[in-house]
């Protein structure tokens, strides 16, 4: 008698529909940027290929118009995508808060729900683009007071991550590695600690890896470690074929999430046979 395999409901392995970030429910765990593309058309096609539903735009840095005078917002379907304004290029709390307010006003004029949140980025210097912890804390506190949902970019320091959550950040966004470096997640241990600490009391608190992703396997690794999502830009915009890379990132995110939910096998120094040993034909075994 042939035993029928037990059926598995694949929907139970994928909770992508429950990705909640503050007041927003996102169907995709991939957030894409809008900078560095060779044209607005390539950016638009990349967003579509990634199947994202959230794109971020730098209020301070972004060139809203190209050399032909075209507006970048004309190439972003604001009815389809939630816009996430960010404070990239800010080096102090005051400037970051001012940019966040500016982004809120721009998106309110567009009637886009993204007006009520912001990706906070306060940098320490222009060479490393690493965050300034003190200025980041100051800006986060002020924006929380002004009722922003703050998604806060930070380094991979668990203590800093806990402080940001404590003062009211909606999401903590630890860097996988320096912005635009393409190094991927270089400190797996710290990211794992951050995830453990931030989710110890609330498993639904969103932790999004931001910066350093270079290719789809980097995104998959971040998700396998337990991150709720990945925000990236240069890895797609700077690739040889941004549209193909955007599609690859989409698949990497999904594969990494499924692998995390499925649970990897423990690592071992020695081999373990993958087939059963019962009934094996006798032979000499080498030590």
C-alpha positions as CSV (number, residue, x, y, z in Angstrom):
1,X,0.0,0.0,0.0
2,X,1.4,3.4,-1.0
3,X,1.1,6.0,1.7
4,X,0.0,9.4,0.4
5,X,2.2,12.3,1.4
6,X,0.9,14.7,3.9
7,X,-0.3,17.9,2.2
8,X,1.2,21.2,3.5
9,X,-0.8,24.4,3.3
10,X,1.9,26.7,1.8
11,X,-0.1,29.7,2.8
12,X,0.8,28.9,6.5
13,X,4.4,29.3,5.6
14,X,4.1,32.8,4.2
15,X,2.8,35.7,6.3
16,X,3.9,38.4,3.9
17,X,0.4,39.9,4.0
18,X,0.8,40.7,7.7
19,X,3.8,43.0,7.3
20,X,2.6,45.9,9.4
21,X,4.7,49.0,9.8
22,X,3.0,51.5,12.0
23,X,-0.3,52.4,10.4
24,X,0.6,50.7,7.1
25,X,0.1,47.2,5.9
26,X,2.5,46.3,3.2
27,X,2.0,43.3,0.9
28,X,5.7,43.4,-0.1
29,X,8.7,43.2,2.2
30,X,10.9,45.0,-0.2
31,X,11.1,48.8,-0.1
32,X,13.0,50.4,-3.0
33,X,14.6,53.8,-3.5
34,X,14.3,56.3,-6.3
35,X,17.8,57.6,-6.8
36,X,20.8,56.9,-9.1
37,X,18.7,55.4,-11.9
38,X,19.9,56.3,-15.4
39,X,16.4,57.5,-16.2
40,X,13.0,57.9,-14.7
41,X,11.7,55.2,-17.1
42,X,14.2,52.6,-15.8
43,X,13.2,53.5,-12.2
44,X,9.6,53.1,-13.0
45,X,10.1,49.7,-14.7
46,X,12.3,48.5,-11.8
47,X,9.6,49.3,-9.2
48,X,7.1,47.3,-11.2
49,X,9.5,44.4,-11.6
50,X,10.2,44.3,-7.8
51,X,6.5,44.1,-7.1
52,X,7.0,46.6,-4.2
53,X,4.2,48.7,-2.9
54,X,6.4,51.3,-1.1
55,X,9.2,53.5,-2.5
56,X,11.3,56.0,-0.6
57,X,12.3,59.4,-1.8
58,X,15.0,61.7,-0.4
59,X,13.4,65.1,0.4
60,X,16.8,66.9,0.7
61,X,18.8,65.1,-1.9
62,X,16.4,64.0,-4.6
63,X,16.5,65.8,-8.0
64,X,12.8,66.2,-8.6
65,X,13.4,67.2,-12.2
66,X,15.7,65.7,-14.8
67,X,17.6,67.5,-17.5
68,X,14.5,67.7,-19.7
69,X,12.5,69.3,-16.8
70,X,10.4,66.2,-16.1
71,X,9.2,65.6,-12.5
72,X,10.1,62.3,-10.9
73,X,6.7,62.2,-9.2
74,X,5.1,61.9,-12.7
75,X,6.8,58.5,-12.9
76,X,5.7,57.2,-9.6
77,X,2.0,56.1,-9.4
78,X,1.1,57.6,-6.1
79,X,-2.2,55.7,-6.1
80,X,-0.3,52.4,-6.3
81,X,2.8,53.1,-4.1
82,X,3.0,54.5,-0.6
83,X,5.8,57.1,-0.7
84,X,8.2,57.0,2.2
85,X,10.0,60.4,2.5
86,X,13.5,60.1,3.9
87,X,16.0,62.5,5.4
88,X,19.1,61.3,3.5
89,X,21.8,63.9,3.4
90,X,21.1,65.4,6.8
91,X,23.9,65.7,9.3
92,X,22.1,67.1,12.3
93,X,18.8,66.6,14.1
94,X,17.4,70.1,13.2
95,X,17.9,69.6,9.5
96,X,16.5,66.1,9.6
97,X,13.3,67.3,11.4
98,X,12.9,70.2,9.0
99,X,13.2,67.8,6.0
100,X,10.6,65.4,7.6
101,X,8.2,68.2,7.9
102,X,8.8,69.2,4.3
103,X,8.1,65.6,3.1
104,X,4.9,65.6,5.1
105,X,3.7,68.7,3.4
106,X,4.6,67.5,-0.1
107,X,2.8,64.2,0.4
108,X,-0.2,65.8,2.0
109,X,-0.6,67.9,-1.2
110,X,-0.5,64.7,-3.2
111,X,-3.0,63.1,-0.8
112,X,-0.6,60.2,-0.3
113,X,-0.8,58.3,3.0
114,X,3.0,58.3,3.3
115,X,2.7,61.9,4.7
116,X,2.4,60.4,8.1
117,X,5.7,58.6,8.3
118,X,9.3,59.2,7.6
119,X,12.6,57.3,7.2
120,X,14.9,59.1,9.6
121,X,18.6,59.2,8.5
122,X,21.1,61.5,10.4
123,X,24.6,60.9,9.2
124,X,27.9,61.3,11.0
125,X,30.2,62.0,8.1
126,X,30.2,62.0,4.3
127,X,32.8,59.3,3.8
128,X,31.3,56.4,5.8
129,X,27.7,57.6,5.7
130,X,27.3,55.9,9.1
131,X,24.6,57.4,11.4
132,X,25.4,59.9,14.2
133,X,23.8,58.1,17.2
134,X,23.3,61.2,19.3
135,X,21.7,63.3,16.6
136,X,19.6,60.4,15.5
137,X,18.2,60.0,19.0
138,X,17.4,63.7,19.2
139,X,15.7,63.8,15.9
140,X,13.7,60.6,16.6
141,X,12.4,62.0,19.9
142,X,11.3,65.2,18.2
143,X,9.6,63.5,15.3
144,X,7.8,61.1,17.6
145,X,6.5,64.1,19.6
146,X,5.2,65.5,16.3
147,X,3.3,62.2,15.7
148,X,5.4,60.9,12.8
149,X,5.7,57.2,12.4
150,X,9.5,57.1,12.5
151,X,11.4,54.4,10.7
152,X,14.9,54.9,12.0
153,X,18.1,54.1,10.2
154,X,20.9,53.1,12.7
155,X,24.1,51.1,12.9
156,X,24.1,47.5,14.0
157,X,24.4,48.3,17.7
158,X,21.8,46.4,19.8
159,X,21.9,49.0,22.6
160,X,21.2,51.9,20.2
161,X,18.4,49.8,18.6
162,X,16.8,49.3,22.0
163,X,17.0,53.0,22.8
164,X,15.3,54.0,19.5
165,X,12.5,51.5,20.2
166,X,12.1,52.8,23.8
167,X,11.7,56.4,22.7
168,X,8.9,55.5,20.2
169,X,10.4,54.5,16.8
170,X,7.9,52.7,14.7
171,X,10.6,50.6,13.2
172,X,14.3,50.2,13.7
173,X,16.4,49.9,10.5
174,X,19.9,48.5,11.2
175,X,22.5,48.8,8.4
176,X,23.7,45.5,6.9
177,X,26.9,47.4,6.0
178,X,27.7,51.0,4.9
179,X,25.3,52.7,2.5
180,X,26.0,51.7,-1.2
181,X,28.9,49.4,-0.2
182,X,27.3,46.2,-1.6
183,X,29.0,44.3,1.3
184,X,25.8,42.6,2.4
185,X,25.1,41.8,6.0
186,X,28.6,41.8,7.5
187,X,27.7,41.3,11.2
188,X,25.3,38.4,11.4
189,X,25.7,38.2,15.1
190,X,24.8,41.7,15.9
191,X,21.8,41.7,13.6
192,X,20.6,38.5,15.3
193,X,21.0,40.1,18.8
194,X,19.0,43.2,17.6
195,X,16.2,41.0,16.3
196,X,16.1,39.0,19.5
197,X,16.1,42.0,21.8
198,X,13.6,44.1,19.8
199,X,11.2,41.2,19.4
200,X,11.5,39.8,22.9
201,X,8.3,41.4,24.1
202,X,6.6,42.1,20.7
203,X,7.2,39.7,17.9
204,X,5.4,42.0,15.5
205,X,7.8,45.0,16.0
206,X,9.2,45.6,12.5
207,X,13.0,45.4,11.9
208,X,14.0,46.3,8.4
209,X,17.6,45.9,7.1
210,X,18.6,49.1,5.4
211,X,21.9,49.7,3.5
212,X,24.7,47.6,2.1
213,X,22.7,45.0,0.2
214,X,24.6,44.2,-3.1
215,X,22.7,41.3,-4.7
216,X,19.7,39.0,-4.1
217,X,21.6,36.6,-1.9
218,X,22.3,39.5,0.5
219,X,18.6,40.2,0.8
220,X,17.8,36.6,1.3
221,X,20.4,36.3,4.1
222,X,18.9,39.3,5.9
223,X,15.4,37.7,5.7
224,X,16.8,34.3,6.8
225,X,18.1,35.9,9.9
226,X,14.6,37.1,10.8
227,X,14.4,40.6,9.4
228,X,10.9,41.7,8.5
229,X,11.9,43.5,5.4
230,X,14.8,45.1,3.4
231,X,15.1,48.6,2.1
232,X,17.6,49.1,-0.8
233,X,18.5,51.3,-3.7
234,X,22.0,51.2,-5.1
235,X,22.0,47.4,-5.6
236,X,19.2,47.8,-8.1
237,X,19.8,51.3,-9.6
238,X,23.6,50.7,-10.0
239,X,23.4,47.2,-11.5
240,X,24.0,46.5,-15.2
241,X,20.3,45.6,-15.6
242,X,18.2,47.3,-12.9
243,X,14.9,45.8,-14.0
244,X,16.3,42.2,-13.8
245,X,18.0,42.9,-10.5
246,X,14.8,44.3,-9.1
247,X,13.0,41.1,-10.0
248,X,15.9,39.1,-8.4
249,X,15.6,41.1,-5.2
250,X,11.9,40.3,-5.1
251,X,12.5,36.6,-5.3
252,X,15.4,36.8,-2.8
253,X,13.2,38.5,-0.2
254,X,10.5,35.8,-0.7
255,X,12.9,32.9,-0.6
256,X,14.7,34.3,2.5
257,X,11.4,34.8,4.3
258,X,10.1,31.3,3.6
259,X,13.5,29.8,4.7
260,X,13.3,31.7,8.0
261,X,9.7,30.5,8.6
262,X,10.7,26.9,7.7
263,X,13.7,26.8,10.0
264,X,17.2,25.8,8.9
265,X,18.9,22.7,10.1
266,X,21.6,23.0,12.8
267,X,25.1,23.5,11.6
268,X,27.6,20.7,12.3
269,X,31.3,20.1,11.8
270,X,30.7,16.6,10.5
271,X,28.6,15.0,7.9
272,X,25.2,13.4,8.5
273,X,23.8,10.9,6.0
274,X,20.7,12.1,4.2
275,X,19.3,8.6,3.5
276,X,18.3,6.1,6.3
277,X,20.9,3.5,7.4
278,X,18.3,0.8,8.1
279,X,18.7,-2.0,5.6
280,X,22.0,-0.7,4.2
281,X,24.1,-3.4,2.4
282,X,26.9,-4.4,4.8
283,X,30.4,-3.0,3.9
284,X,33.5,-2.0,5.6
285,X,33.4,1.5,7.0
286,X,36.4,3.7,6.9
287,X,37.3,5.4,10.2
